[in-house]
Amino acid sequence: MATTFEAAKNGILTNGNHVDLTSGHYNLEQDAIKEAEGTKEMTNGVQEPDEDVPEIDIEISNVVCSFSVRCHLNLREIALKGTNVEFKRDQGMVTMKLRRPYTTASIWSSGKVTVTGATTEPCARIAARRVARQLQRIGFNTKFANYRVVNVLGSCVMPFNIKIAPFSEQYRSQASYEPELHPGVTFRINKPYRATLKIFSTGSITITGAPSVLAVQSAVEQIFPLVQPFRSERTAAQIERMKNRAELKRLKTVGYNKPSKKIKQELNSEDGLDEEEAEDEDEEEDDDVLSDEID
C-alpha cells in the first residue's frame, strides 16, 4: 500500500486530494510551487510546478478497528465450535484468524472485538463483518455495532537524512528526544488529527495513533516542511543500502525468492555478520519457508 504525493520545497498544498478507498491505494496528488528568491513564475496566472519535486511513498502496514456484537459471548463455546481460533485463558479472550483479508480478531466475553492486521480501511471493515458472521454461525445473536477505526500505523522515508538533534531543539513543545532511551524523535501532532510520529536520522518516519489513513497523510504533509530545513545529504553507501533493503522487501512481498548473493553479502557486512553466521540465517529462513508450505 503506497501513497504518493508531491512535496514542495517550501511547503505542501492540500488542494486536489484524491483518495481511492476501494482499491487500497491512497493517492494524494498535490501541486508544488516553485519560488525563486521571493519571485514566483507565473504562466497565464497559474503557478508552474517544480520538475525536481520529490515523491514520498506512505506505506500503511496496519489498520486496527473495533466493534461490538451487543451480546455475551461464551469463549469456551467459540473455542470448541469456531475455526482457526485459539483460547487464551490467561488473557480472558479468544483469537480468531482470517485468511481473506489476512487479519486477527481478539474476542472478549463482553462482546467487544478488536481486529488487527488489515492494510486498508475497507479490508478492516470486511474482516470485522466476517468475524461477526462467524460468531453468528456458531449460534450467538450478534449484531454489528459501534464499529470504528481506532489506530492506523504508517511509515514513510524522506528523500534525505534528518538532523534530529537540532530539530528537537527547534520544536521543544512538540518534540521529545532522549537518545539514551530511543534513537528517534517523538513528535506529536494534535491538529487537525491527532498522531504520533517517530522521526529517525535516516529520514525514516513512523506514524502511529492516527484515527484514519487521511490522518496519516495529513501528518506527513505537516512534518515535511518542518524537517526540510534540517536535511542532510545521504552518502553513496546509505543509498545503496536503502536500495538493497527495498529489493529484499519487494521479494518478500511478491513471494519467496532468495535475494542475490551480492545483496546478502552487502547487508551482512553492514550488520556485522560473518559468512558462517549469514549461512546459518539463510538455513533458518529456508526452514521457516518449508514450515509455512507444510502448514
N, C-alpha and C positions, 0 to 999 in steps of 0.2 A: 504494500500500500504506500503510495508515494504522493506527496503533494508538492507541486512545483509552482513557485511564484517568483516573480522578478523583483528584486530589491534594488531600490535606487541608491545612489551614492550618498545622498543627504536625507534619506527618509523613504517611507513607503506610503503610497496612497492606498486607500481602501475602496476605490471605485472599480466596477467591473468584476466583482466577485462572482464566481460560478461554482456551485457545489453539486456534484452528481452523486447523490447518496445511494442510487440503485446499483451502480457498477462497483462501488467500493473505492473509486479513485476520486480524490478530493483535489480538484484543480482550482487554484487561485491565480487568476490572470490579472495582472496589475500593470499600470503604466508607470514607467520610470522617467524622471525629469532630469534633464541634463543642464547643469548650471556651470557657467564659466566666469568665475570671479564677479558674481553679482549680476551678470547679464544672462538672459535666457534666450535660447534660439527658438524663434517662432516661425512657423510656416503657415500662412493663411490663418493666423490666430490660434494654431494648435501647436502644443509643445512637442518637439521631436524626442523620441525615446533614445536612450543611450544604447549603443550597439554592444558594449562590453559589460552589460549588466549581468551579475552572477545569478545562477539558478540554484535554489536550495530545495532539496527534497526532504519532506517531513514524512517519516515512517510511523504509522500508527501500529503499535505492537500489541496493545491490549485495551479492550473496552469492557469495563465492569458495569453490570447492571443488576438491579434487584427488583423483586416483585413479591406479592403476597397472594396466597391461594385462598385466604379467608376461611380456613378450616383447620382443625387439629390433625396432625399427621402422626401416624404410628410408624416410627422409624424402623422397628423390627419387621413390620409387615412389608415396608418398602424394600428392606434388605433381602427378604425371602422371595418376594414376587417380582421385584424390579430386575432390569437387565443393565449390565455394566455399572453396578453400584458397589459401594464399599461402606460398611457400617463402622464409623469411628466412634466407639462407645465412650472413650475418654474425653472426646470433644463434644459429645452430645449431638452429632449430626451425621447425615448420610451424604456421600458424594456420588454424583451420577455423571458419567461421561457420555458425550455425544460425538459421533463421527462427522456429521454434517449439520451445521458447521462444527468444527473441532473445538469443543468447549467443555468446561467442567462446572457442574452446578453443586452448590453446597446447600443442603436442605435441612432445616431445623423443624422440630416438632411443633413449634408455634405457627408454622405455615409460611415463614419467611424463607425466600430462596434467593441466593446470590449466584450469578453466572459470570464466569471469567474465561478469558482466552479468545474472545472474538476480536476480529481486527477491523470491523466496521460496525456502525450503529445498527443498520438493518440486520446484519448477521446476529448481533446480540439480541435483538427483539425476536427473531425467528427461533433462536436457541431457547430463549425464555418460554415462548409459547409451546415448543415441543416438550420441554420439561413438564410444563403444566398438563399437557395432554398425556404424557406418560403416567403422571400421578393419577389422572382421571381414569385411565385404563386399569390401574391397579385396583380401583374401587373407591377412591375418595371423591367427595363432592367439591371439586376445586373450581375456583373462579380466578380469572386473570385480572388482578387489580393492583393498583399502586405501582405500576411499572415506571422506572426512571433509570437513567444512566448516572451512576454515582462517581465514576472515575474513568478518565481516558489517559493512557500512557503513550507518549510520542517522543520521538527523538529526531534530531537533525544535525548536520555538520556544516558549520560556516566555511566559506572558501578561504579562510585564513586562520592563523593561530590568534589567541587572545591573551593579552597581558592581564591576568585575573587579579593580581595584587593591586595595581593602580585602579583597576575597575571597581574593586570592592571599596577602596578608599573614597572614590568619587561618589558612590551611591551607598553610603553607610546606612541610610534609613531603610533601604530595601534589601541590601546585600549583606550576607554573613559569610565570612571566610575564616576557617580555622584549619590551617594546613597540617597541624598536628593530628587532627581528627579525620579530616576529609580532604582529598586533593582538589575538590571543586568548590566553586562559589554557589551558595544557595541564594537565589534571587526570587522574591515574592512579588506577584502581581495581584492587585485587587480589583482593578477596573479595566475594561468593562466586565471581564470574567476573572474569577479567582483561579490562580495557578501557581505552582512552584517549579522553578527552573534550576537545574544543576548545570552550571557552566564550567567547562574544563579548558585548560590552557591549549589543548589540541584543536579547539574550535567545536568540539562536540557539545551538544546541549540536549539534556533530557527534560521533558515536560511531564509533570505529574499533578494529580489533583484537579485536572481540568474537567468541567462538567459535560463537555461535548467536544467533538472534533473541531468545530468552529472556534472554540475557546483555545485549543492548541494552536490553530493558525493565527489567531489574534495575539497570542503570547509571543510567537516568533516574529510577527510584524512589529511588536513593541520593542523586543530586545535587540533587533538588528541595528537600528540607528544608535542604540546605546553602546554596543560593543564595538562598532566600527571604528571609532576614534582610538581604540586600544588594540588595533590589529597589528599583527606581525607576520612577516612572510614565512612560509614553510620552506624547509630545506629539501633538497632533492631526495634525500633518504626518507624523509617523512612522507613525501608524495608517493614514492614507490611503495612504501609500507601500506599506505591507505589503499592503493590500487590492489595490492595483494589481499588485503582484508576484504575488499569488496568482491574480489574474484571468489574467495572462499565462501563468502555469504551467498553469492549467486549460485554456486554449485550446490550448497545445502538447500536452497530454495527450489531449484529445478529437480533435484533428486541426488541420490548418492553417486558421486563421481569423484574419484580421488584426484586432488589437485596435482599440478605438475611438480616434479621433484625440485625445480628451481624455486618455486614459490615456498614450498615447505622448508627448504634449507634457509632461505632468507628470513622467514618468520621464526624459525628455531634459533637462528643466530641472534636475532633481535631479542628473543625471550630468554636467551642464555642457556639453551639446551644443547647438549652434545648429540652426536649421531645415535648413540645407543638409546638415550632417553627418547629421542624422536621416534626411533623404530618401535620402542615399547608403546608410545602413544598411538602409532599407526595400528599396531596389533589390537589395542583396546578399542579403537574406532571400528575396526573390522568386526570384532566380537559383538559390539553394540548393533551394527547393521544386521548381522546374522540373526541375533536375537529378535530384532524388530521384524525380520522377514518370517521367522518361525511363528511369532505371535500373530 
